[in-house]
Amino acid sequence: MNHLNPGAGLAIRRMTDEDIERVVAIASALPTAPQWPRANYETAIATGDGVRRIALVGEYASDLVGFVVASVIPPQGEIESIAVEVKAQGYGFGASLLLAVLQELKLAGAAEIDLEMRASSAHGMAGRIYQRAGFLEVGMRRRYYHNPVEDALLLRLRIVESPELKLLEEI
């Protein structure tokens, strides 16, 4: 078992162009997920001289159920979007996707990883997963999100100081 094969029936792999339609559909069904156009996902899986992106999808029983997109400019990484479709939430798939992308970011040279989260999510499942992974709140962006308007909490994980990554593997 490794970070791209976490067990529990979830297979994690690199996102491909064939996945983008399903990824957009998952994000569209989640009102709190970033509503990116297809072109943003195409950029995320493209190779080139720009910012390095890591785009992964999770499949369960041959059904794509979640995804994560991150960027890395060493030593900084950022989780830009992570989503699991509603019917697949609560099974640890989000934690598995998070662990996989954190390990990919570490391999790519990231020592610190940032993400933004809706303030209303801080006490929910996402907040608990980020806390277990070792993320700490480092700031806030007022009225950052729209539909509905909401503050964003800025979270940061220092990978080199994070024994919590081992704990996340147990989720």
MITORDO-432192 format. One record per atom (N, C-alpha, C, O): residue in three letters; atom name; x, z, y. Coordinates in Angstrom, 2 decimals. Example, Ala and Ser with C-alpha at 12.3 -4.5 7.8 and 13.67 -1.06 7.14 Angstrom:
 res atom      c1      c3      c2
 ALA    N   13.19    7.80   -5.69
 ALA   CA   12.30    7.80   -4.50
 ALA    C   13.20    7.80   -3.30
 ALA    O   14.24    8.46   -3.32
 SER    N   12.85    7.08   -2.25
 SER   CA   13.67    7.14   -1.06
 SER    C   12.90    7.87    0.03
 SER    O   13.41    8.04    1.14
END
This chain:
 res atom      c1      c3      c2
 MET    N    0.85    0.00   -1.18
 MET   CA    0.00    0.00    0.00
 MET    C    0.90    0.00    1.24
 MET    O    1.88    0.74    1.29
 ASN    N    0.57   -0.83    2.23
 ASN   CA    1.28   -0.82    3.51
 ASN    C    0.27   -0.93    4.64
 ASN    O   -0.94   -0.95    4.39
 HIS    N    0.76   -1.01    5.88
 HIS   CA   -0.17   -0.97    7.01
 HIS    C   -1.07   -2.20    7.10
 HIS    O   -2.11   -2.14    7.76
 LEU    N   -0.73   -3.30    6.47
 LEU   CA   -1.62   -4.45    6.45
 LEU    C   -2.47   -4.48    5.19
 LEU    O   -3.23   -5.43    4.97
 ASN    N   -2.35   -3.46    4.35
 ASN   CA   -3.18   -3.31    3.16
 ASN    C   -3.47   -1.81    2.99
 ASN    O   -2.90   -1.17    2.11
 PRO    N   -4.36   -1.26    3.84
 PRO   CA   -4.55    0.19    3.89
 PRO    C   -5.36    0.78    2.74
 PRO    O   -5.53    2.00    2.68
 GLY    N   -5.86   -0.02    1.87
 GLY   CA   -6.72    0.52    0.82
 GLY    C   -8.16    0.60    1.27
 GLY    O   -8.52   -0.03    2.26
 ALA    N   -8.97    1.35    0.58
 ALA   CA  -10.40    1.52    0.88
 ALA    C  -11.13    0.19    0.97
 ALA    O  -12.18    0.10    1.61
 GLY    N  -10.57   -0.85    0.35
 GLY   CA  -11.24   -2.13    0.32
 GLY    C  -11.06   -2.98    1.56
 GLY    O  -11.56   -4.10    1.61
 LEU    N  -10.36   -2.48    2.58
 LEU   CA  -10.14   -3.24    3.80
 LEU    C   -8.83   -3.99    3.70
 LEU    O   -7.79   -3.40    3.40
 ALA    N   -8.87   -5.29    3.95
 ALA   CA   -7.66   -6.10    4.01
 ALA    C   -7.42   -6.46    5.47
 ALA    O   -8.32   -6.96    6.14
 ILE    N   -6.23   -6.20    5.95
 ILE   CA   -5.87   -6.50    7.34
 ILE    C   -4.85   -7.62    7.33
 ILE    O   -3.88   -7.60    6.58
 ARG    N   -5.11   -8.62    8.19
 ARG   CA   -4.23   -9.78    8.28
 ARG    C   -4.20  -10.30    9.70
 ARG    O   -4.97   -9.86   10.56
 ARG    N   -3.32  -11.24    9.94
 ARG   CA   -3.23  -11.87   11.26
 ARG    C   -4.51  -12.66   11.55
 ARG    O   -5.09  -13.28   10.65
 MET    N   -4.94  -12.63   12.80
 MET   CA   -6.10  -13.42   13.23
 MET    C   -5.70  -14.90   13.26
 MET    O   -4.59  -15.25   13.67
 THR    N   -6.62  -15.76   12.84
 THR   CA   -6.41  -17.20   12.89
 THR    C   -7.50  -17.83   13.75
 THR    O   -8.47  -17.17   14.13
 ASP    N   -7.32  -19.09   14.06
 ASP   CA   -8.31  -19.81   14.85
 ASP    C   -9.68  -19.81   14.16
 ASP    O  -10.72  -19.79   14.82
 GLU    N   -9.69  -19.83   12.83
 GLU   CA  -10.94  -19.84   12.08
 GLU    C  -11.71  -18.52   12.24
 GLU    O  -12.92  -18.47   11.99
 ASP    N  -11.03  -17.45   12.64
 ASP   CA  -11.66  -16.14   12.81
 ASP    C  -12.33  -15.95   14.16
 ASP    O  -13.17  -15.07   14.32
 ILE    N  -11.96  -16.75   15.13
 ILE   CA  -12.34  -16.47   16.52
 ILE    C  -13.84  -16.43   16.73
 ILE    O  -14.34  -15.57   17.45
 GLU    N  -14.58  -17.34   16.14
 GLU   CA  -16.04  -17.34   16.32
 GLU    C  -16.64  -16.01   15.86
 GLU    O  -17.49  -15.45   16.54
 ARG    N  -16.20  -15.52   14.71
 ARG   CA  -16.71  -14.25   14.18
 ARG    C  -16.27  -13.07   15.05
 ARG    O  -17.04  -12.14   15.28
 VAL    N  -15.03  -13.12   15.54
 VAL   CA  -14.51  -12.07   16.41
 VAL    C  -15.33  -11.99   17.70
 VAL    O  -15.71  -10.91   18.14
 VAL    N  -15.61  -13.13   18.28
 VAL   CA  -16.45  -13.18   19.51
 VAL    C  -17.84  -12.62   19.20
 VAL    O  -18.40  -11.91   20.03
 ALA    N  -18.39  -12.94   18.04
 ALA   CA  -19.72  -12.44   17.67
 ALA    C  -19.71  -10.91   17.52
 ALA    O  -20.65  -10.24   17.95
 ILE    N  -18.66  -10.36   16.91
 ILE   CA  -18.57   -8.90   16.77
 ILE    C  -18.51   -8.26   18.14
 ILE    O  -19.25   -7.31   18.42
 ALA    N  -17.64   -8.76   19.01
 ALA   CA  -17.51   -8.19   20.35
 ALA    C  -18.81   -8.32   21.13
 ALA    O  -19.21   -7.39   21.83
 SER    N  -19.48   -9.45   21.01
 SER   CA  -20.73   -9.69   21.75
 SER    C  -21.83   -8.71   21.35
 SER    O  -22.67   -8.36   22.16
 ALA    N  -21.82   -8.28   20.09
 ALA   CA  -22.84   -7.36   19.59
 ALA    C  -22.57   -5.91   19.99
 ALA    O  -23.42   -5.04   19.77
 LEU    N  -21.41   -5.64   20.55
 LEU   CA  -21.04   -4.28   20.96
 LEU    C  -20.99   -4.21   22.48
 LEU    O  -20.07   -4.74   23.09
 PRO    N  -21.95   -3.56   23.09
 PRO   CA  -22.01   -3.56   24.55
 PRO    C  -20.80   -2.94   25.23
 PRO    O  -20.53   -3.24   26.40
 THR    N  -20.06   -2.08   24.53
 THR   CA  -18.90   -1.44   25.17
 THR    C  -17.59   -2.18   24.89
 THR    O  -16.54   -1.78   25.41
 ALA    N  -17.63   -3.25   24.09
 ALA   CA  -16.42   -4.02   23.81
 ALA    C  -16.15   -5.02   24.92
 ALA    O  -17.09   -5.49   25.56
 PRO    N  -14.88   -5.34   25.17
 PRO   CA  -14.59   -6.39   26.15
 PRO    C  -15.24   -7.70   25.72
 PRO    O  -15.18   -8.08   24.55
 GLN    N  -15.85   -8.37   26.65
 GLN   CA  -16.56   -9.62   26.37
 GLN    C  -15.65  -10.79   26.76
 GLN    O  -15.88  -11.45   27.77
 TRP    N  -14.64  -11.03   25.96
 TRP   CA  -13.68  -12.09   26.23
 TRP    C  -14.23  -13.44   25.83
 TRP    O  -14.98  -13.55   24.85
 PRO    N  -13.87  -14.49   26.58
 PRO   CA  -14.21  -15.84   26.13
 PRO    C  -13.28  -16.26   24.99
 PRO    O  -12.23  -15.66   24.78
 ARG    N  -13.67  -17.27   24.28
 ARG   CA  -12.88  -17.78   23.15
 ARG    C  -11.43  -18.05   23.55
 ARG    O  -10.51  -17.78   22.77
 ALA    N  -11.23  -18.56   24.75
 ALA   CA   -9.87  -18.92   25.20
 ALA    C   -8.93  -17.72   25.20
 ALA    O   -7.73  -17.88   24.94
 ASN    N   -9.43  -16.53   25.47
 ASN   CA   -8.58  -15.33   25.45
 ASN    C   -8.06  -15.05   24.04
 ASN    O   -6.91  -14.66   23.87
 TYR    N   -8.91  -15.24   23.04
 TYR   CA   -8.48  -15.03   21.66
 TYR    C   -7.52  -16.13   21.21
 TYR    O   -6.58  -15.88   20.46
 GLU    N   -7.77  -17.36   21.68
 GLU   CA   -6.85  -18.45   21.36
 GLU    C   -5.46  -18.16   21.91
 GLU    O   -4.45  -18.41   21.25
 THR    N   -5.41  -17.62   23.13
 THR   CA   -4.13  -17.22   23.73
 THR    C   -3.49  -16.10   22.92
 THR    O   -2.27  -16.08   22.75
 ALA    N   -4.29  -15.18   22.43
 ALA   CA   -3.77  -14.03   21.68
 ALA    C   -3.10  -14.44   20.37
 ALA    O   -2.18  -13.77   19.92
 ILE    N   -3.55  -15.53   19.77
 ILE   CA   -2.95  -15.95   18.49
 ILE    C   -1.91  -17.05   18.67
 ILE    O   -1.23  -17.43   17.71
 ALA    N   -1.79  -17.58   19.89
 ALA   CA   -0.82  -18.64   20.14
 ALA    C    0.60  -18.08   20.14
 ALA    O    0.84  -16.94   20.54
 THR    N    1.53  -18.89   19.70
 THR   CA    2.93  -18.51   19.79
 THR    C    3.54  -19.27   20.95
 THR    O    3.13  -20.39   21.25
 GLY    N    4.49  -18.67   21.60
 GLY   CA    5.11  -19.32   22.74
 GLY    C    6.01  -18.37   23.49
 GLY    O    6.43  -17.34   22.96
 ASP    N    6.29  -18.72   24.72
 ASP   CA    7.23  -17.96   25.52
 ASP    C    6.57  -16.89   26.39
 ASP    O    7.26  -16.20   27.13
 GLY    N    5.27  -16.75   26.31
 GLY   CA    4.58  -15.77   27.14
 GLY    C    4.66  -14.37   26.57
 GLY    O    5.52  -14.08   25.73
 VAL    N    3.78  -13.51   27.03
 VAL   CA    3.70  -12.14   26.52
 VAL    C    3.39  -12.20   25.02
 VAL    O    2.52  -12.96   24.60
 ARG    N    4.10  -11.42   24.23
 ARG   CA    3.85  -11.41   22.79
 ARG    C    2.56  -10.65   22.51
 ARG    O    2.36   -9.54   23.00
 ARG    N    1.69  -11.27   21.74
 ARG   CA    0.43  -10.64   21.36
 ARG    C    0.40  -10.43   19.86
 ARG    O    0.97  -11.20   19.09
 ILE    N   -0.27   -9.38   19.47
 ILE   CA   -0.52   -9.08   18.07
 ILE    C   -2.03   -9.07   17.91
 ILE    O   -2.72   -8.27   18.55
 ALA    N   -2.54   -9.94   17.07
 ALA   CA   -3.99  -10.03   16.85
 ALA    C   -4.23   -9.94   15.34
 ALA    O   -3.77  -10.78   14.57
 LEU    N   -4.97   -8.89   14.95
 LEU   CA   -5.24   -8.64   13.54
 LEU    C   -6.75   -8.57   13.31
 LEU    O   -7.51   -8.22   14.21
 VAL    N   -7.16   -8.91   12.10
 VAL   CA   -8.56   -8.76   11.70
 VAL    C   -8.61   -7.95   10.43
 VAL    O   -7.67   -7.92    9.64
 GLY    N   -9.74   -7.27   10.24
 GLY   CA   -9.99   -6.51    9.02
 GLY    C  -11.14   -7.14    8.26
 GLY    O  -12.19   -7.44    8.84
 GLU    N  -10.94   -7.33    6.96
 GLU   CA  -11.98   -7.90    6.11
 GLU    C  -12.34   -6.89    5.03
 GLU    O  -11.49   -6.24    4.44
 TYR    N  -13.64   -6.80    4.79
 TYR   CA  -14.15   -5.96    3.71
 TYR    C  -15.10   -6.82    2.89
 TYR    O  -16.03   -7.41    3.43
 ALA    N  -14.86   -6.88    1.61
 ALA   CA  -15.70   -7.70    0.71
 ALA    C  -15.84   -9.12    1.26
 ALA    O  -16.94   -9.68    1.30
 SER    N  -14.72   -9.70    1.68
 SER   CA  -14.63  -11.06    2.21
 SER    C  -15.40  -11.28    3.51
 SER    O  -15.62  -12.42    3.92
 ASP    N  -15.80  -10.20    4.17
 ASP   CA  -16.51  -10.30    5.44
 ASP    C  -15.62   -9.72    6.54
 ASP    O  -15.16   -8.59    6.44
 LEU    N  -15.39  -10.49    7.58
 LEU   CA  -14.60  -10.01    8.71
 LEU    C  -15.43   -8.96    9.45
 LEU    O  -16.50   -9.28    9.98
 VAL    N  -14.94   -7.71    9.50
 VAL   CA  -15.73   -6.61   10.05
 VAL    C  -15.12   -5.99   11.31
 VAL    O  -15.77   -5.17   11.96
 GLY    N  -13.90   -6.37   11.66
 GLY   CA  -13.30   -5.79   12.84
 GLY    C  -12.02   -6.51   13.23
 GLY    O  -11.51   -7.35   12.50
 PHE    N  -11.53   -6.17   14.42
 PHE   CA  -10.32   -6.82   14.92
 PHE    C   -9.64   -5.92   15.94
 PHE    O  -10.23   -4.97   16.45
 VAL    N   -8.39   -6.25   16.23
 VAL   CA   -7.62   -5.57   17.26
 VAL    C   -6.67   -6.58   17.88
 VAL    O   -6.09   -7.42   17.19
 VAL    N   -6.51   -6.48   19.21
 VAL   CA   -5.57   -7.33   19.94
 VAL    C   -4.72   -6.42   20.81
 VAL    O   -5.23   -5.53   21.49
 ALA    N   -3.41   -6.65   20.77
 ALA   CA   -2.47   -5.86   21.56
 ALA    C   -1.42   -6.79   22.14
 ALA    O   -1.23   -7.91   21.68
 SER    N   -0.74   -6.30   23.16
 SER   CA    0.38   -7.04   23.75
 SER    C    1.59   -6.14   23.76
 SER    O    1.48   -4.91   23.75
 VAL    N    2.76   -6.77   23.78
 VAL   CA    3.99   -5.99   23.80
 VAL    C    5.06   -6.70   24.64
 VAL    O    5.35   -7.88   24.44
 ILE    N    5.61   -5.94   25.55
 ILE   CA    6.82   -6.30   26.28
 ILE    C    7.70   -5.07   26.16
 ILE    O    7.59   -4.14   26.96
 PRO    N    8.59   -5.06   25.15
 PRO   CA    9.35   -3.84   24.86
 PRO    C    9.98   -3.25   26.12
 PRO    O   10.53   -3.99   26.94
 PRO    N    9.91   -1.94   26.27
 PRO   CA    9.46   -0.94   25.30
 PRO    C    7.98   -0.58   25.43
 PRO    O    7.55    0.42   24.87
 GLN    N    7.20   -1.38   26.18
 GLN   CA    5.78   -1.08   26.41
 GLN    C    4.89   -1.91   25.51
 GLN    O    5.15   -3.09   25.27
 GLY    N    3.82   -1.30   25.03
 GLY   CA    2.78   -2.00   24.30
 GLY    C    1.44   -1.60   24.88
 GLY    O    1.31   -0.54   25.49
 GLU    N    0.45   -2.44   24.68
 GLU   CA   -0.90   -2.10   25.15
 GLU    C   -1.92   -2.61   24.14
 GLU    O   -1.88   -3.77   23.73
 ILE    N   -2.82   -1.73   23.75
 ILE   CA   -3.95   -2.16   22.92
 ILE    C   -5.01   -2.66   23.88
 ILE    O   -5.54   -1.90   24.70
 GLU    N   -5.32   -3.94   23.78
 GLU   CA   -6.22   -4.58   24.73
 GLU    C   -7.67   -4.54   24.27
 GLU    O   -8.58   -4.44   25.09
 SER    N   -7.88   -4.62   22.97
 SER   CA   -9.24   -4.61   22.44
 SER    C   -9.19   -4.22   20.97
 SER    O   -8.33   -4.67   20.22
 ILE    N  -10.13   -3.39   20.58
 ILE   CA  -10.29   -3.02   19.17
 ILE    C  -11.78   -2.82   18.95
 ILE    O  -12.44   -2.13   19.72
 ALA    N  -12.30   -3.43   17.89
 ALA   CA  -13.74   -3.35   17.65
 ALA    C  -14.04   -3.46   16.16
 ALA    O  -13.37   -4.19   15.43
 VAL    N  -15.05   -2.72   15.74
 VAL   CA  -15.57   -2.80   14.37
 VAL    C  -17.07   -2.98   14.49
 VAL    O  -17.74   -2.27   15.25
 GLU    N  -17.60   -3.95   13.74
 GLU   CA  -19.03   -4.21   13.85
 GLU    C  -19.83   -2.96   13.46
 GLU    O  -19.37   -2.14   12.67
 VAL    N  -21.02   -2.85   14.02
 VAL   CA  -21.83   -1.64   13.87
 VAL    C  -22.04   -1.24   12.42
 VAL    O  -21.87   -0.08   12.07
 LYS    N  -22.41   -2.17   11.56
 LYS   CA  -22.71   -1.82   10.16
 LYS    C  -21.48   -1.35    9.40
 LYS    O  -21.61   -0.76    8.33
 ALA    N  -20.28   -1.61    9.92
 ALA   CA  -19.04   -1.20    9.24
 ALA    C  -18.38    0.02    9.88
 ALA    O  -17.30    0.44    9.45
 GLN    N  -19.01    0.59   10.90
 GLN   CA  -18.44    1.76   11.55
 GLN    C  -18.65    3.01   10.69
 GLN    O  -19.62    3.11    9.94
 GLY    N  -17.72    3.95   10.82
 GLY   CA  -17.83    5.20   10.11
 GLY    C  -17.15    5.21    8.74
 GLY    O  -17.25    6.20    8.01
 TYR    N  -16.46    4.13    8.40
 TYR   CA  -15.78    4.04    7.10
 TYR    C  -14.26    4.10    7.22
 TYR    O  -13.55    3.91    6.23
 GLY    N  -13.74    4.35    8.42
 GLY   CA  -12.30    4.42    8.62
 GLY    C  -11.65    3.08    8.92
 GLY    O  -10.42    2.99    9.00
 PHE    N  -12.45    2.03    9.09
 PHE   CA  -11.87    0.71    9.35
 PHE    C  -11.20    0.67   10.72
 PHE    O  -10.14    0.05   10.86
 GLY    N  -11.79    1.31   11.72
 GLY   CA  -11.17    1.35   13.05
 GLY    C   -9.83    2.05   13.01
 GLY    O   -8.86    1.59   13.62
 ALA    N   -9.76    3.18   12.28
 ALA   CA   -8.50    3.91   12.15
 ALA    C   -7.46    3.05   11.43
 ALA    O   -6.28    3.07   11.79
 SER    N   -7.88    2.30   10.41
 SER   CA   -6.95    1.43    9.69
 SER    C   -6.43    0.32   10.59
 SER    O   -5.24    0.00   10.55
 LEU    N   -7.30   -0.28   11.39
 LEU   CA   -6.87   -1.31   12.33
 LEU    C   -5.91   -0.73   13.37
 LEU    O   -4.91   -1.35   13.73
 LEU    N   -6.23    0.47   13.86
 LEU   CA   -5.36    1.12   14.84
 LEU    C   -3.98    1.38   14.23
 LEU    O   -2.97    1.06   14.85
 LEU    N   -3.94    1.94   13.05
 LEU   CA   -2.66    2.22   12.39
 LEU    C   -1.86    0.93   12.21
 LEU    O   -0.66    0.91   12.47
 ALA    N   -2.52   -0.13   11.76
 ALA   CA   -1.81   -1.40   11.54
 ALA    C   -1.22   -1.94   12.82
 ALA    O   -0.07   -2.37   12.84
 VAL    N   -1.99   -1.91   13.92
 VAL   CA   -1.47   -2.46   15.17
 VAL    C   -0.38   -1.56   15.75
 VAL    O    0.57   -2.06   16.35
 LEU    N   -0.51   -0.24   15.58
 LEU   CA    0.55    0.65   16.06
 LEU    C    1.86    0.38   15.32
 LEU    O    2.92    0.35   15.93
 GLN    N    1.78    0.17   14.04
 GLN   CA    2.98   -0.11   13.27
 GLN    C    3.56   -1.48   13.63
 GLN    O    4.78   -1.64   13.68
 GLU    N    2.70   -2.46   13.87
 GLU   CA    3.18   -3.77   14.32
 GLU    C    3.84   -3.67   15.70
 GLU    O    4.87   -4.29   15.94
 LEU    N    3.24   -2.89   16.60
 LEU   CA    3.83   -2.69   17.93
 LEU    C    5.19   -2.02   17.83
 LEU    O    6.13   -2.39   18.53
 LYS    N    5.29   -1.03   16.97
 LYS   CA    6.57   -0.35   16.77
 LYS    C    7.62   -1.33   16.26
 LYS    O    8.75   -1.34   16.74
 LEU    N    7.26   -2.16   15.28
 LEU   CA    8.18   -3.17   14.75
 LEU    C    8.60   -4.17   15.82
 LEU    O    9.71   -4.71   15.77
 ALA    N    7.71   -4.41   16.80
 ALA   CA    8.01   -5.35   17.88
 ALA    C    8.80   -4.71   19.01
 ALA    O    9.12   -5.37   20.00
 GLY    N    9.13   -3.41   18.88
 GLY   CA    9.98   -2.76   19.86
 GLY    C    9.27   -1.89   20.87
 GLY    O    9.89   -1.43   21.84
 ALA    N    7.99   -1.64   20.68
 ALA   CA    7.26   -0.78   21.62
 ALA    C    7.55    0.68   21.30
 ALA    O    7.50    1.10   20.15
 ALA    N    7.86    1.43   22.33
 ALA   CA    8.08    2.88   22.18
 ALA    C    6.92    3.66   22.79
 ALA    O    6.65    4.79   22.39
 GLU    N    6.23    3.04   23.76
 GLU   CA    5.04    3.65   24.38
 GLU    C    3.91    2.65   24.31
 GLU    O    4.09    1.46   24.55
 ILE    N    2.73    3.15   23.97
 ILE   CA    1.56    2.28   23.86
 ILE    C    0.45    2.85   24.71
 ILE    O    0.11    4.03   24.61
 ASP    N   -0.11    2.00   25.55
 ASP   CA   -1.21    2.39   26.43
 ASP    C   -2.50    1.74   25.97
 ASP    O   -2.49    0.71   25.30
 LEU    N   -3.61    2.37   26.35
 LEU   CA   -4.92    1.77   26.17
 LEU    C   -5.88    2.41   27.16
 LEU    O   -5.64    3.51   27.66
 GLU    N   -6.96    1.70   27.43
 GLU   CA   -8.03    2.23   28.26
 GLU    C   -9.25    2.42   27.38
 GLU    O   -9.53    1.64   26.47
 MET    N   -9.97    3.50   27.68
 MET   CA  -11.17    3.81   26.90
 MET    C  -12.26    4.27   27.86
 MET    O  -11.99    4.96   28.84
 ARG    N  -13.48    3.87   27.58
 ARG   CA  -14.60    4.36   28.38
 ARG    C  -14.63    5.88   28.33
 ARG    O  -14.44    6.48   27.26
 ALA    N  -14.86    6.51   29.46
 ALA   CA  -14.91    7.97   29.51
 ALA    C  -15.97    8.52   28.57
 ALA    O  -15.79    9.59   28.00
 SER    N  -17.08    7.80   28.40
 SER   CA  -18.14    8.27   27.51
 SER    C  -17.73    8.24   26.04
 SER    O  -18.39    8.86   25.20
 SER    N  -16.66    7.54   25.71
 SER   CA  -16.20    7.46   24.32
 SER    C  -15.22    8.57   23.96
 SER    O  -14.83    8.70   22.80
 ALA    N  -14.83    9.37   24.94
 ALA   CA  -13.79   10.39   24.71
 ALA    C  -14.18   11.40   23.64
 ALA    O  -13.31   11.86   22.90
 HIS    N  -15.45   11.74   23.54
 HIS   CA  -15.88   12.74   22.57
 HIS    C  -16.53   12.12   21.33
 HIS    O  -17.04   12.83   20.46
 GLY    N  -16.49   10.80   21.26
 GLY   CA  -17.05   10.10   20.11
 GLY    C  -15.98    9.77   19.08
 GLY    O  -14.87   10.30   19.11
 MET    N  -16.35    8.89   18.16
 MET   CA  -15.46    8.53   17.07
 MET    C  -14.15    7.93   17.59
 MET    O  -13.08    8.30   17.10
 ALA    N  -14.22    7.02   18.56
 ALA   CA  -13.00    6.40   19.08
 ALA    C  -12.07    7.45   19.68
 ALA    O  -10.86    7.44   19.42
 GLY    N  -12.62    8.34   20.47
 GLY   CA  -11.80    9.39   21.08
 GLY    C  -11.11   10.25   20.05
 GLY    O   -9.95   10.62   20.21
 ARG    N  -11.83   10.59   18.98
 ARG   CA  -11.24   11.41   17.92
 ARG    C  -10.12   10.67   17.19
 ARG    O   -9.10   11.26   16.86
 ILE    N  -10.31    9.38   16.95
 ILE   CA   -9.28    8.60   16.28
 ILE    C   -8.02    8.52   17.14
 ILE    O   -6.91    8.70   16.65
 TYR    N   -8.20    8.25   18.43
 TYR   CA   -7.04    8.15   19.32
 TYR    C   -6.33    9.50   19.41
 TYR    O   -5.10    9.56   19.43
 GLN    N   -7.09   10.57   19.47
 GLN   CA   -6.49   11.91   19.54
 GLN    C   -5.70   12.20   18.27
 GLN    O   -4.58   12.72   18.34
 ARG    N   -6.25   11.88   17.11
 ARG   CA   -5.54   12.10   15.84
 ARG    C   -4.26   11.28   15.76
 ARG    O   -3.28   11.69   15.14
 ALA    N   -4.28   10.11   16.39
 ALA   CA   -3.09    9.24   16.39
 ALA    C   -2.02    9.77   17.33
 ALA    O   -0.87    9.33   17.27
 GLY    N   -2.39   10.71   18.21
 GLY   CA   -1.41   11.28   19.13
 GLY    C   -1.49   10.78   20.55
 GLY    O   -0.62   11.11   21.36
 PHE    N   -2.52    9.99   20.87
 PHE   CA   -2.67    9.52   22.25
 PHE    C   -3.02   10.70   23.15
 PHE    O   -3.77   11.59   22.76
 LEU    N   -2.46   10.69   24.36
 LEU   CA   -2.74   11.71   25.37
 LEU    C   -3.31   11.03   26.61
 LEU    O   -2.92    9.92   26.95
 GLU    N   -4.22   11.71   27.29
 GLU   CA   -4.77   11.18   28.52
 GLU    C   -3.73   11.31   29.63
 GLU    O   -3.18   12.39   29.85
 VAL    N   -3.46   10.19   30.32
 VAL   CA   -2.45   10.18   31.38
 VAL    C   -3.01    9.77   32.73
 VAL    O   -2.29    9.77   33.73
 GLY    N   -4.29    9.41   32.78
 GLY   CA   -4.88    9.02   34.06
 GLY    C   -6.30    8.53   33.89
 GLY    O   -6.87    8.56   32.80
 MET    N   -6.86    8.06   35.00
 MET   CA   -8.23    7.57   35.01
 MET    C   -8.33    6.43   36.02
 MET    O   -7.68    6.45   37.06
 ARG    N   -9.16    5.45   35.71
 ARG   CA   -9.48    4.37   36.65
 ARG    C  -10.96    4.49   36.95
 ARG    O  -11.80    4.26   36.09
 ARG    N  -11.27    4.84   38.16
 ARG   CA  -12.66    5.02   38.58
 ARG    C  -13.41    3.70   38.58
 ARG    O  -12.91    2.68   39.06
 ARG    N  -14.62    3.74   38.02
 ARG   CA  -15.53    2.59   38.03
 ARG    C  -14.88    1.31   37.48
 ARG    O  -15.13    0.22   37.98
 TYR    N  -14.05    1.46   36.49
 TYR   CA  -13.29    0.35   35.91
 TYR    C  -14.18   -0.58   35.09
 TYR    O  -14.04   -1.81   35.15
 TYR    N  -15.09    0.00   34.33
 TYR   CA  -15.97   -0.79   33.48
 TYR    C  -17.26   -1.13   34.20
 TYR    O  -17.68   -0.45   35.13
 HIS    N  -17.89   -2.22   33.74
 HIS   CA  -19.18   -2.66   34.28
 HIS    C  -20.15   -2.83   33.12
 HIS    O  -19.74   -3.00   31.97
 ASN    N  -21.43   -2.78   33.43
 ASN   CA  -22.49   -2.96   32.42
 ASN    C  -22.37   -1.98   31.26
 ASN    O  -22.14   -2.44   30.14
 PRO    N  -22.50   -0.71   31.44
 PRO   CA  -22.73    0.00   32.69
 PRO    C  -21.40    0.35   33.39
 PRO    O  -20.33    0.35   32.78
 VAL    N  -21.52    0.64   34.68
 VAL   CA  -20.36    1.06   35.45
 VAL    C  -19.90    2.41   34.92
 VAL    O  -20.69    3.33   34.77
 GLU    N  -18.60    2.50   34.64
 GLU   CA  -18.06    3.72   34.05
 GLU    C  -16.56    3.81   34.32
 GLU    O  -15.88    2.80   34.48
 ASP    N  -16.07    5.04   34.35
 ASP   CA  -14.63    5.26   34.50
 ASP    C  -13.91    4.93   33.20
 ASP    O  -14.49    4.99   32.12
 ALA    N  -12.63    4.57   33.34
 ALA   CA  -11.77    4.35   32.18
 ALA    C  -10.75    5.47   32.12
 ALA    O  -10.13    5.82   33.12
 LEU    N  -10.58    6.02   30.93
 LEU   CA   -9.51    6.98   30.70
 LEU    C   -8.28    6.19   30.26
 LEU    O   -8.39    5.30   29.41
 LEU    N   -7.13    6.51   30.82
 LEU   CA   -5.89    5.88   30.42
 LEU    C   -5.21    6.78   29.40
 LEU    O   -4.95    7.95   29.68
 LEU    N   -4.92    6.24   28.25
 LEU   CA   -4.30    7.00   27.17
 LEU    C   -2.93    6.40   26.87
 LEU    O   -2.71    5.20   27.03
 ARG    N   -2.01    7.26   26.42
 ARG   CA   -0.66    6.81   26.10
 ARG    C   -0.17    7.51   24.83
 ARG    O   -0.43    8.69   24.61
 LEU    N    0.54    6.75   24.03
 LEU   CA    1.17    7.27   22.83
 LEU    C    2.65    6.92   22.90
 LEU    O    3.02    5.77   23.10
 ARG    N    3.48    7.92   22.73
 ARG   CA    4.91    7.69   22.61
 ARG    C    5.23    7.66   21.11
 ARG    O    5.26    8.70   20.45
 ILE    N    5.45    6.48   20.59
 ILE   CA    5.60    6.30   19.15
 ILE    C    6.77    7.09   18.60
 ILE    O    6.65    7.70   17.53
 VAL    N    7.88    7.10   19.29
 VAL   CA    9.06    7.76   18.75
 VAL    C    8.86    9.26   18.62
 VAL    O    9.60    9.92   17.88
 GLU    N    7.87    9.82   19.31
 GLU   CA    7.61   11.25   19.27
 GLU    C    6.34   11.59   18.49
 GLU    O    5.83   12.69   18.61
 SER    N    5.83   10.65   17.69
 SER   CA    4.50   10.82   17.13
 SER    C    4.46   11.03   15.63
 SER    O    4.37   10.06   14.87
 PRO    N    4.53   12.28   15.18
 PRO   CA    4.30   12.53   13.76
 PRO    C    2.84   12.31   13.39
 PRO    O    2.50   12.26   12.21
 GLU    N    1.96   12.17   14.40
 GLU   CA    0.54   11.98   14.15
 GLU    C    0.24   10.67   13.42
 GLU    O   -0.80   10.56   12.78
 LEU    N    1.13    9.68   13.51
 LEU   CA    0.88    8.42   12.83
 LEU    C    0.72    8.64   11.33
 LEU    O   -0.07    7.95   10.69
 LYS    N    1.44    9.57   10.77
 LYS   CA    1.28    9.90    9.35
 LYS    C   -0.11   10.47    9.08
 LYS    O   -0.72   10.18    8.05
 LEU    N   -0.60   11.29   10.00
 LEU   CA   -1.94   11.87    9.84
 LEU    C   -3.01   10.77    9.86
 LEU    O   -3.98   10.82    9.11
 LEU    N   -2.81    9.77   10.72
 LEU   CA   -3.78    8.70   10.84
 LEU    C   -3.90    7.93    9.52
 LEU    O   -4.98    7.44    9.19
 GLU    N   -2.81    7.84    8.78
 GLU   CA   -2.85    7.13    7.50
 GLU    C   -3.81    7.80    6.51
 GLU    O   -4.29    7.15    5.58
 GLU    N   -4.10    9.07    6.72
 GLU   CA   -4.97    9.81    5.81
 GLU    C   -6.44    9.68    6.16
 GLU    O   -7.29   10.13    5.39
 ILE    N   -6.77    9.09    7.30
 ILE   CA   -8.17    8.98    7.74
 ILE    C   -8.90    7.96    6.90
 ILE    O  -10.09    7.73    7.12
END
